[in-house]
């Protein structure tokens, strides 16, 4: 016999909201997801949209490695479906350490490696394990999510605005004035949202400065400065660009560097949720407790499968090479198209892509008009492109880069070459109306 259903009422919304914590009120959702809601409505209505907003992959164009998928199915079939250890399946931790040694020539002990459900819990965990409320965290902008982690953890953000001429990468000259009072410095390369890669010399200088700062702190007993290094796009670099790890360039920085990586981007496996931490064993031990308490483990079948896949080095390298080429082709098509428009006198420019899945595009339209619209800020430009040219992009403000600078992130993981190429006639037609 079915029970009668009771429809629940939650009363006055404002009463519930007013009763939540200060942190809950400070938190904001993803700006990119807000933009995505506009796009979904247009697509549902039949509009032709070249969606360059999402930092994700369409599996039609970027499937996960077949060898990884096969091994996941086998792990499930073998019954590998119970809780994993809090720090990750030992075989995967060993495989990650071996993969890092092969790729960058640095040998981490297995005690330094922790597995989690993607890179995000580790990035958040670094804030939790290193900082106390009120501590200063230095990070350059544009960058991804540091502003949100800082709010959640009640740290003080020290924001360093980078320059287009530096590929939006920070220099030691910009960072140095802020290091003496900081508890953590955050870097990401290849960089989301810009698609640029930090220069070897700059990374060496910055990492060396962290070492020198901690030598001074050792004498005074002041807590150390940590470098949080997000390298989730490490395998996606193009041309002459190369990805470096801080400890590869400055090995003595090892106690203070927290490196984060995973399968989300390099293996197009954003939904499979496997990331890893590389850090001093003492920090990894503390992170293990945090990950265990919040249940941010990576699923065990994925861990078992990834351990076997990472050890199949030829499969890994073949996949990474082929995937990087497909990403490069799309970014190159965007870059070539916009540079051609720039040469033809259109108010656009862009930075040559070096890594990740992003292109930095500048539209010099603020204060002008197009298609009968006044373009007063970046969001007006974004809406114009979406409504009139079917091009969906994300303003740099979504990554903490304040001001209506005309800079936008374009992401190529969920579009075909045909969608990119067919968008340029629409963009040119729209920009022909600029006054």
C-alpha positions in Angstrom: 0.0 0.0 0.0 1.4 3.4 -1.0 1.7 6.1 1.6 -0.1 9.4 1.0 2.4 12.0 -0.1 2.9 15.1 2.0 4.1 18.2 0.1 6.6 20.0 2.2 6.5 23.7 2.8 9.7 25.6 3.7 8.1 28.9 4.8 9.6 32.3 4.3 12.8 32.1 2.2 14.4 35.1 3.7 14.0 33.6 7.2 16.0 30.5 6.3 18.6 32.5 4.4 19.1 35.0 7.3 19.9 32.0 9.5 22.8 30.8 7.5 26.5 31.4 8.3 28.5 34.4 7.3 30.6 32.2 5.0 27.5 30.9 3.3 26.4 34.4 2.6 29.9 35.4 1.2 30.1 32.4 -1.1 29.2 32.9 -4.8 28.4 30.4 -7.4 30.4 30.0 -10.6 30.1 33.0 -12.9 30.6 30.6 -15.9 27.6 28.5 -14.9 25.5 31.7 -14.8 26.5 32.5 -18.4 25.8 28.9 -19.4 22.1 29.3 -18.5 21.8 32.0 -21.2 23.3 29.6 -23.7 21.0 26.7 -22.8 17.9 28.8 -23.5 19.2 29.9 -26.9 20.2 26.3 -27.9 16.8 25.0 -26.8 15.2 27.6 -29.1 17.3 26.3 -32.1 20.0 29.0 -32.2 23.4 28.1 -33.8 25.9 28.7 -31.0 29.6 28.2 -31.0 30.0 27.6 -27.2 33.4 28.6 -26.1 32.5 29.0 -22.4 32.9 25.6 -20.7 36.3 24.3 -19.4 35.2 20.8 -20.3 35.2 18.4 -23.2 32.6 17.0 -25.6 33.3 13.3 -25.6 32.5 13.1 -29.3 35.7 15.1 -30.0 37.7 14.3 -26.9 36.9 10.8 -25.5 38.9 9.5 -22.6 41.7 7.0 -23.3 40.2 3.7 -24.4 42.7 1.8 -22.3 41.6 3.8 -19.2 37.9 3.1 -20.0 38.5 -0.6 -20.5 40.4 -0.9 -17.2 37.5 0.9 -15.4 35.0 -1.6 -16.7 37.4 -4.4 -15.6 37.8 -3.0 -12.2 34.0 -2.8 -11.7 33.7 -6.3 -13.0 36.4 -7.4 -10.5 34.4 -6.0 -7.6 36.7 -3.0 -6.9 33.7 -1.0 -5.7 34.2 -0.5 -1.9 35.8 2.4 0.0 39.4 3.2 -1.1 42.1 4.2 1.5 41.8 7.8 2.5 45.1 8.7 0.8 44.3 6.6 -2.3 45.0 3.1 -3.6 48.7 2.3 -3.0 49.2 1.0 -6.6 47.9 4.4 -7.9 50.1 6.4 -5.6 53.1 4.4 -6.8 52.1 4.8 -10.4 51.7 8.6 -10.0 55.1 8.9 -8.4 56.6 6.9 -11.3 54.7 9.0 -13.9 56.0 12.2 -12.4 59.6 10.9 -12.3 59.4 9.9 -16.0 57.8 13.2 -17.1 59.8 15.7 -15.0 62.7 13.9 -13.6 61.8 14.4 -9.9 61.4 11.5 -7.5 58.7 11.8 -4.9 58.4 9.1 -2.2 55.0 7.4 -2.2 54.3 9.1 1.2 54.2 12.4 -0.7 51.3 11.3 -3.0 47.6 11.5 -2.1 44.7 10.7 -4.4 41.4 12.7 -4.2 38.2 13.2 -6.2 39.8 15.6 -8.7 42.1 18.6 -8.2 39.4 20.8 -6.5 39.4 19.0 -3.1 43.2 19.2 -3.0 43.3 22.9 -3.9 40.7 23.6 -1.2 42.5 21.3 1.2 45.7 23.2 0.7 44.0 26.4 1.9 42.6 24.5 4.9 45.9 22.7 5.8 48.2 25.7 5.4 46.2 28.9 6.3 44.4 30.2 9.3 41.6 32.8 9.1 43.1 36.1 8.4 46.3 34.7 6.8 47.4 36.3 3.6 47.2 34.4 0.3 48.9 35.9 -2.7 47.6 35.0 -6.2 47.8 36.6 -9.6 44.8 37.4 -11.7 43.3 36.3 -14.0 43.2 32.9 -12.3 40.7 30.2 -11.4 38.8 30.0 -8.2 41.4 31.4 -5.7 38.9 34.2 -4.9 36.3 31.6 -3.9 38.7 29.5 -1.8 39.9 32.6 0.0 36.3 33.5 0.9 35.4 30.0 2.1 38.6 29.8 4.3 38.4 33.5 5.5 41.9 34.3 4.3 43.0 37.7 3.1 43.5 37.9 -0.6 46.5 39.7 -2.0 45.6 40.1 -5.6 48.4 40.7 -8.2 47.1 42.0 -11.5 49.2 40.6 -14.4 49.9 42.2 -17.8 48.9 41.0 -21.3 52.5 41.6 -22.5 53.6 39.0 -19.9 51.0 36.5 -21.1 49.1 37.3 -17.9 51.8 35.4 -16.0 53.3 37.0 -12.8 56.9 38.0 -12.4 59.0 38.0 -9.3 59.1 41.8 -9.4 55.3 41.9 -9.1 55.1 39.2 -6.4 58.2 40.0 -4.2 56.7 42.9 -2.2 53.9 40.6 -0.9 55.8 37.5 0.0 57.2 38.5 3.5 53.7 38.6 5.1 52.1 35.7 3.1 51.3 32.2 4.1 50.7 30.9 0.6 51.4 31.8 -3.0 49.2 30.3 -5.7 50.3 29.7 -9.3 48.7 27.9 -12.2 50.5 26.9 -15.5 49.4 26.3 -18.2 47.0 29.0 -17.1 43.2 28.9 -16.9 41.9 31.3 -18.4 44.6 32.6 -20.7 46.1 29.5 -22.4 49.6 30.8 -21.6 52.6 29.1 -19.9 54.9 30.5 -17.3 58.5 31.1 -18.5 61.1 28.8 -17.1 63.2 31.7 -15.8 60.3 33.4 -14.1 59.2 30.1 -12.4 62.8 29.5 -11.3 63.0 33.0 -9.8 59.7 32.8 -8.0 60.4 29.4 -6.6 63.9 30.5 -5.5 62.3 33.5 -3.8 60.1 31.2 -1.8 63.1 29.2 -0.6 64.9 32.4 0.4 61.9 33.7 2.3 61.7 30.4 4.2 65.4 30.6 5.1 64.7 33.9 6.7 61.6 32.5 8.5 63.6 29.6 9.8 65.8 32.0 11.8 62.8 33.8 13.3 60.4 30.8 13.9 57.8 32.3 11.6 55.6 29.8 9.8 56.7 28.9 6.3 55.5 30.3 3.0 54.0 27.6 0.7 53.8 27.6 -3.0 50.5 26.0 -4.3 51.2 25.0 -7.9 48.2 23.9 -10.0 49.4 21.9 -13.1 46.2 20.3 -14.1 46.9 21.2 -17.8 50.6 20.1 -17.7 50.3 17.7 -20.7 48.6 20.3 -22.9 51.5 22.4 -24.1 52.2 23.4 -27.7 55.1 24.4 -30.0 58.2 25.5 -28.2 56.4 25.9 -24.8 57.3 23.4 -22.0 55.8 22.8 -18.7 58.1 22.9 -15.7 57.5 21.9 -12.1 58.9 24.2 -9.4 60.8 21.4 -7.7 62.3 20.4 -11.1 63.9 23.8 -11.3 64.6 24.4 -7.6 64.8 21.0 -5.8 65.4 22.6 -2.4 61.9 24.0 -2.6 60.4 20.6 -2.1 59.3 21.1 1.5 57.2 24.1 0.6 55.7 23.2 -2.8 52.2 21.8 -3.1 51.7 20.5 -6.6 48.2 19.4 -7.9 47.4 17.4 -11.0 44.9 14.9 -12.2 43.1 13.2 -15.1 40.4 15.9 -15.7 42.1 17.9 -18.4 45.1 15.9 -19.7 43.0 12.8 -20.2 39.7 14.5 -21.0 38.2 12.8 -17.9 36.5 15.6 -16.1 33.7 13.4 -14.8 35.8 10.6 -13.5 37.2 12.7 -10.6 40.7 11.5 -10.0 43.3 14.1 -8.9 46.6 13.9 -7.0 48.7 15.9 -4.5 52.5 15.9 -4.4 53.9 17.5 -1.3 56.0 17.0 1.8 54.9 13.8 3.5 53.9 15.7 6.6 51.5 17.9 4.7 50.1 14.9 2.8 49.4 13.1 6.1 47.3 16.1 7.3 45.5 16.3 3.9 44.7 12.6 4.2 42.7 13.4 7.4 40.8 16.2 5.7 40.0 14.2 2.6 38.8 11.3 4.7 36.5 13.4 6.9 34.7 15.1 3.9 34.7 11.9 1.8 36.5 13.4 -1.1 38.0 10.1 -2.3 38.3 9.2 -5.9 36.1 6.3 -6.8 38.0 3.0 -6.3 37.3 1.6 -9.8 38.9 4.7 -11.4 41.9 4.5 -9.1 42.6 0.9 -9.8 42.2 1.4 -13.5 44.3 4.5 -13.6 47.1 2.8 -11.8 47.3 0.2 -14.6 46.9 2.8 -17.3 49.6 5.2 -16.0 52.0 2.2 -15.9 51.3 1.6 -19.7 53.7 4.5 -20.6 53.4 4.0 -24.4 49.6 4.2 -24.2 49.7 7.3 -22.1 52.2 9.2 -24.3 50.3 8.3 -27.5 47.0 9.5 -26.1 48.5 12.7 -24.7 50.2 13.5 -28.0 47.0 12.9 -30.0 44.8 14.9 -27.6 47.2 17.8 -27.5 47.2 18.0 -31.3 43.4 18.1 -31.5 43.4 20.9 -28.9 46.2 22.7 -30.8 44.3 22.6 -34.1 41.2 24.2 -32.5 43.2 26.9 -30.7 45.2 27.5 -33.9 42.0 28.0 -35.9 40.7 30.6 -33.5 44.1 32.4 -33.3 44.5 32.4 -37.1 41.0 33.6 -37.6 41.2 36.5 -35.1 44.7 37.5 -36.2 43.4 37.7 -39.8 40.6 40.0 -38.6 43.2 42.1 -36.7 45.2 42.5 -39.8 42.0 43.5 -41.7 41.5 46.4 -39.2 38.8 44.9 -36.9 39.1 45.9 -33.2 40.2 42.4 -32.1 43.5 40.9 -30.9 44.6 37.7 -29.2 47.6 36.0 -27.6 49.2 33.0 -29.3 48.1 29.9 -27.4 50.8 28.1 -25.5 48.9 25.5 -23.4 45.7 24.4 -21.8 42.5 24.6 -23.9 42.0 28.4 -23.9 42.6 31.4 -26.1 42.8 35.0 -24.7 40.8 37.3 -27.0 40.6 41.1 -26.6 37.7 43.0 -28.2 38.3 46.8 -28.1 34.7 47.7 -28.1 34.0 49.4 -24.8 32.5 52.8 -25.4 31.5 52.0 -28.9 28.3 50.6 -30.4 27.4 47.7 -32.7 24.2 46.3 -34.1 22.4 49.3 -32.6 23.7 48.5 -29.0 25.8 50.7 -26.8 28.8 48.7 -25.4 29.4 50.0 -22.0 31.2 47.1 -20.5 32.5 43.5 -21.0 29.2 41.9 -20.3 27.5 44.1 -22.9 30.1 42.8 -25.4 29.5 39.2 -24.3 25.8 39.5 -24.8 26.3 41.1 -28.2 28.5 38.3 -29.4 26.0 35.7 -28.1 22.9 37.3 -29.5 24.1 38.6 -32.8 27.0 36.2 -33.8 26.2 33.0 -31.8 29.6 33.1 -30.1 29.6 32.3 -26.4 32.7 33.6 -24.4 33.6 34.4 -20.8 34.8 37.8 -19.6 38.0 37.8 -17.6 36.1 39.3 -14.7 34.9 35.7 -14.0 38.6 35.0 -13.1 39.1 38.0 -10.8 40.5 40.3 -13.4 38.7 43.5 -12.7 37.8 46.2 -15.1 36.2 46.3 -18.5 39.4 45.6 -20.4 37.8 43.7 -23.3 39.6 40.5 -22.5 37.7 37.2 -22.8 38.4 33.5 -22.4 37.6 31.1 -25.3 37.6 27.4 -24.5 37.8 24.8 -27.3 37.1 21.5 -25.5 33.4 21.2 -26.5 33.4 22.4 -30.1 34.3 21.0 -33.5 36.6 22.5 -36.0 33.5 23.1 -38.2 31.8 25.1 -35.5 34.9 27.3 -35.0 35.4 27.9 -38.7 31.7 28.7 -39.4 31.6 31.3 -36.6 34.0 33.8 -38.3 31.7 35.0 -41.1 29.1 35.8 -38.4 31.7 37.6 -36.2 33.0 39.6 -39.2 29.4 40.6 -40.2 28.7 41.7 -36.7 31.9 43.8 -36.3 31.2 45.4 -39.6 28.5 47.3 -37.7 30.8 48.8 -35.1 30.7 52.6 -34.8 
